[in-house]
Amino acid sequence: MNQITVRGIAPDVEKQIRRKAKATGKSLNKVMLELIGGSAGPEKRRNKPAGASLAELAGGWSEKEAREFEESVRVFEEIDEAMWK
């Protein structure tokens, strides 16, 4: 395993890292790897289209499902002229 030494970390940043490690029960090394990996990790994480995380969370519709929904609510787009007189 390769090693990197990081010098000059601001004291308040060090405290935050130590607190996070303690709060999560992780080693300092693991917390640092997660922090570094989040900003310098594989490119595939950054290549997701805008809104991808929302789609992952909420799901999405197939073309067929979207078409069926639009057909089922089309009646609500009709204006009843008699109601507006």
Buried (B, 14 or more C-beta within 10 A) or exposed (E): EEEEEEEEEEEEEEEBBEEBBEEEEBEEEEBBEBBEEEEEEEEEEEEEEEEEEEEEEEEEEEEEEEEEEEEEEEEEEEEEEEEEE
